[in-house]
Amino acid sequence: EAQVTQNPRYLITVTGKKLTVTCSQNMNHEYMSWYRQDPGLGLRQIYYSMNVEVTDKGDVPEGYKVSRKEKRNFPLILESPSPNQTSLYFCATSIYQGSGYEQYFGPGTRLTVT
Amino acid sequence: SQKIEQNSEALNIQEGKTATLTCNYTNYSPAYLQWYRQDPGRGPVFLLLIRENEKEKRKERLKVTFDTTLKQSLFHITASQPADSATYLCALDPRSGGGADGLTFGKGTHLIIQP
């Protein structure tokens, strides 16, 4: 079954404690992205990756890091989380389907930073 | 930068009627416009994509129109059902090549289909 998996699904942590949210896909898609979703602000892109070892900043990259060492994995790293990073995070992959790119989203990770 | 406007108020529609959602954008016209459905606590699910040179696209009970003159897309659900209740997101991709790096999402419209 084609899917995008994220772990953990829920996380409560404290300010400053480094954490990693993993994202894995089994669809062999080249493109992967991270988004955060906040009430009233909608979905905003954090980072994206066009392929292995190719990453770039999205609209709200401050406080986040990513890496793309393998095609299937795209972890999101918060080196020193702060309360303003409390949010719902989504990983997404996309592939060209002949008439454009469709994005496939993971189930989400709800992060609370106290 | 691209600004996208979707009706932030919930849209209440009676079952069986056609629901019409609006997506307006400013600045440049996107090469692609996409619609997603999102249920509470879940990731968005891709529904339809329409290109700038297409006026209309259909998929089962769904229809999307794209008017680059008005800078507007309309999303229609015909014969609506309570199971269609969800938040619907419009997303724009400004580049003809598409890809993961260019999508800008609207904040979504919450659709409620009343039985």
Contacts between the chains, C-beta under 8 A, distances in Angstrom:
chain1	res1	chain2	res2	distance
A	4	B	43	7.8
A	31	B	99	5.6
A	31	B	100	3.4
A	31	B	101	7.5
A	32	B	100	6.4
A	33	B	100	4.5
A	33	B	101	7.4
A	33	B	103	7.8
A	35	B	105	7.9
A	40	B	107	7.2
A	41	B	107	7.2
A	42	B	89	7.6
A	42	B	105	5.4
A	42	B	106	6.4
A	42	B	107	3.8
A	42	B	108	6.5
A	43	B	44	7.3
A	43	B	89	7.0
A	43	B	105	4.1
A	44	B	105	7.7
A	45	B	101	7.8
A	45	B	103	7.0
A	48	B	100	4.8
A	48	B	101	4.4
A	49	B	100	7.4
A	50	B	99	6.9
A	50	B	100	7.2
A	50	B	101	6.7
A	56	B	101	6.4
A	58	B	101	7.4
A	88	B	41	8.0
A	90	B	43	5.2
A	90	B	44	7.5
A	92	B	43	7.5
A	92	B	100	7.0
A	93	B	100	7.4
A	94	B	98	7.9
A	94	B	99	6.8
A	94	B	100	4.7
A	96	B	98	6.3
A	96	B	99	7.9
A	97	B	49	7.8
A	99	B	49	6.3
A	99	B	51	6.2
A	100	B	32	4.5
A	100	B	34	7.4
A	100	B	49	4.4
A	100	B	51	6.3
A	100	B	93	7.3
A	100	B	98	5.1
A	101	B	32	7.3
A	101	B	49	7.8
A	101	B	93	6.9
A	101	B	98	3.8
A	101	B	99	5.6
A	101	B	100	7.0
A	102	B	34	7.3
A	102	B	46	4.4
A	102	B	49	6.4
A	103	B	34	7.6
A	103	B	36	7.7
A	103	B	44	7.5
A	103	B	46	6.1
A	103	B	91	7.8
A	103	B	100	7.0
A	103	B	103	6.7
A	104	B	46	6.9
A	105	B	43	3.1
A	105	B	44	5.1
A	105	B	45	7.2
A	106	B	43	5.6
A	107	B	42	6.5
A	107	B	43	5.7
A	108	B	41	6.9
A	108	B	42	6.7
A	108	B	43	5.4
A	110	B	41	7.9
